[in-house]
């Protein structure tokens, strides 16, 4: 697998830190609560390693969105399923059992993913000076292998591990970018150009 240098990984981490901060601000607007977050941990890995990493012994909720730019792929916002429903209840103000996922809740989760992933990608678009075309978000529930089942070993995952804090609640989530090797190379070039522009400015 193609490797990023330590400097490139640090730059990528800072880029994603800025973009995910924008996403956290967007989420704060949704749930009407201040959201703080940890600095994302960035790891580039293959599908099997990501499945093992995301496997915490419970089902997860994934909200995925296809994007196309100089580098293309799919962005997936991932939460533990039971915690994602807590987020929905804060958003829409309903009090249904956490074991029951209604159509309203599915629509709310899709909207959360749409807003958060759009905020994240919009920030990347600004920093990389690239336009991103986005598809409608899709929902998937299940264990980590089922959420990532459509991908194979030709794909690479950029895994962002993040903890969101909503006042007294802790909500740990991940944002996963699934790309092929060519797109990963284009991302590496974008990171290098970004760093060069910062240093020359």
For each residue, the residues with C-beta under 8 A, 3 or more apart:
1: 44 46 156 181
2: 156 181 184 185 188
3: 44
4: 8 9 12 44 188 191
5: 8 9
6: 9 10
7: 10 11 195
8: 4 5 11 12 188 191 192 195
9: 4 5 6 12 13 42 44
10: 6 7 13 14
11: 7 8 14 15 191 194 195
12: 4 8 9 15 16 42 158 191
13: 9 10 16 17 39 40 41 42
14: 10 11 17 18
15: 11 12 18 19 124 127 191 194
16: 12 13 19 20 40 42 160 175
17: 13 14 20 21 39 40
18: 14 15 21 22 123 127
19: 15 16 22 23 119 120 121 123 124 127
20: 16 17 23 24 37 40 120 160 162 175
21: 17 18 24 25 37
22: 18 19 25 26 119 120 122 123
23: 19 20 26 27 116 117 119 120 123 175
24: 20 21 27 28 35 36 37 164
25: 21 22 28 29 35 119
26: 22 23 29 30 115 116 118 119
27: 23 24 30 31 35 112 115 116 164
28: 24 25 31 32 33 34 35
29: 25 26 32 115
30: 26 27 91 111 112 115
31: 27 28 35 87 90 91 166
32: 28 29 90
33: 28 90 166 167
34: 28 166 167
35: 24 25 27 28 31 164 165 166
36: 24 164 165
37: 20 21 24 40 162 163 164 165
38: 162 163
39: 13 17
40: 13 16 17 20 37 160 161 162 175
41: 13 160 161 162
42: 9 12 13 16 158 159 160
43: 53 158 159 161
44: 1 3 4 9 156 157 158 159 184
45: 49 50 53 156 157 159
46: 1 49 50 153 155 156 157
47: 50 51 148 151 152 153 155 157
48: 51 52 153
49: 45 46 52 53 157
50: 45 46 47 53 54 144 148 157 159 176
51: 47 48 54 55 144 145 148
52: 48 49 55 144
53: 43 45 49 50 144 159
54: 50 51 60 78 144 147 148 174
55: 51 52 143 144 145
56: 60 80
57:
58: 80 81 82
59: 80 81 141 142 143
60: 54 56 78 79 80 81 141 142 143 144 147
61: 78 79 80 81 84 109 139 140 141
62: 76 77 78 139 140 141 147
63: 76 77 78 109 110 112 113 114 116 117 137 138 139
64: 74 75 76 77 113 137 138 140
65: 74 75 76 113 114 117 118 121 134 135 136 137 138
66: 72 73 74 134 135
67: 72 73 74 75 121 132 133 134 135
68: 72 132 133
69: 72 125 128 130 131 132 133
70: 128 130 186 189 190
71: 179 183 184 186 187 190
72: 66 67 68 69 179 183
73: 66 67 155 177 178 179 180 183
74: 64 65 66 67 177 178
75: 64 65 67 117 120 121 175 176 177 178
76: 62 63 64 65 147 175 176 177 178
77: 62 63 64 112 113 116 117 173 174 175
78: 54 60 61 62 63 147 173 174 175 176
79: 60 61 83 84 87 171 172 173
80: 56 58 59 60 61 83 84 172
81: 58 59 60 61 84 85 141
82: 58 85 86 98
83: 79 80 86 87 171 172
84: 61 79 80 81 87 88 109
85: 81 82 88 89 98 101 105
86: 82 83 89 90 98 169 171
87: 31 79 83 84 90 91 109 112 166 171
88: 84 85 91 92 94 105 108 109 112
89: 85 86 92 93 94 95 96
90: 31 32 33 86 87 93 166
91: 30 31 87 88 108 111 112
92: 88 89 104 105 108
93: 89 90
94: 88 89 104 105
95: 89
96: 89 100 102 105
97: 100
98: 82 85 86
99:
100: 96 97 105
101: 85 105 106 141
102: 96 105 106
103: 106 107
104: 92 94 107 108
105: 85 88 92 94 96 100 101 102 108 109
106: 101 102 103 109 110 139
107: 103 104 110 111
108: 88 91 92 104 105 111 112
109: 61 63 84 87 88 105 106 112 113 139
110: 63 106 107 113 114 137 138 139
111: 30 91 107 108 114 115
112: 27 30 63 77 87 88 91 108 109 115 116
113: 63 64 65 77 109 110 116 117 137 139
114: 63 65 110 111 117 118 136 137
115: 26 27 29 30 111 112 118 119
116: 23 26 27 63 77 112 113 119 120 175
117: 23 63 65 75 77 113 114 120 121 134 137 175
118: 26 65 114 115 121 122 134
119: 19 22 23 25 26 115 116 122 123
120: 19 20 22 23 75 116 117 123 124 175
121: 19 65 67 75 117 118 124 125 132 134
122: 22 118 119 125 126 132
123: 18 19 22 23 119 120 126 127
124: 15 19 120 121 127 128 130 132
125: 69 121 122 128 129 130 131 132
126: 122 123 129
127: 15 18 19 123 124 194
128: 69 70 124 125 190 193 194
129: 125 126
130: 69 70 124 125 190
131: 69 125
132: 67 68 69 121 122 124 125
133: 67 68 69
134: 65 66 67 117 118 121
135: 65 66 67
136: 65 114
137: 63 64 65 110 113 114 117
138: 63 64 65 110
139: 61 62 63 106 109 110 113
140: 61 62 64 146 147
141: 59 60 61 62 81 101 147
142: 59 60 145 146 147
143: 55 59 60 146 147
144: 50 51 52 53 54 55 60 147 148
145: 51 55 142 148 149
146: 140 142 143 149
147: 54 60 62 76 78 140 141 142 143 144
148: 47 50 51 54 144 145 151 157 178
149: 145 146
150:
151: 47 148 155 178
152: 47 155
153: 46 47 48
154: 180 181
155: 46 47 73 151 152 178 179 180
156: 1 2 44 45 46 178 179 180 181 184
157: 44 45 46 47 49 50 148 176 177 178 179
158: 12 42 43 44 176 177 179 184 187
159: 42 43 44 45 50 53 174 176
160: 16 20 40 41 42 174 175 176 177
161: 40 41 43 172 174
162: 20 37 38 40 41 172 173 174 175
163: 37 38 170 171 172 173
164: 24 27 35 36 37 170 171 172 173
165: 35 36 37 169 170 171
166: 31 33 34 35 87 90 169 170 171
167: 33 34
168:
169: 86 165 166
170: 163 164 165 166
171: 79 83 86 87 163 164 165 166
172: 79 80 83 161 162 163 164
173: 77 78 79 162 163 164
174: 54 77 78 159 160 161 162
175: 16 20 23 40 75 76 77 78 116 117 120 160 162
176: 50 75 76 78 157 158 159 160
177: 73 74 75 76 157 158 160
178: 73 74 75 76 148 151 155 156 157
179: 71 72 73 155 156 157 158 183 184 187
180: 73 154 155 156 183 184
181: 1 2 154 156 184 185
182: 185 186
183: 71 72 73 179 180 186 187
184: 2 44 71 156 158 179 180 181 187 188
185: 2 181 182 188 189
186: 70 71 182 183 189 190
187: 71 158 179 183 184 190 191
188: 2 4 8 184 185 191 192
189: 70 185 186 192 193
190: 70 71 128 130 186 187 193 194
191: 4 8 11 12 15 187 188 194 195
192: 8 188 189 195 196
193: 128 189 190 196 197
194: 11 15 127 128 190 191 197 198
195: 7 8 11 191 192 198 199
196: 192 193 199 200
197: 193 194 200 201
198: 194 195 201
199: 195 196
200: 196 197
201: 197 198
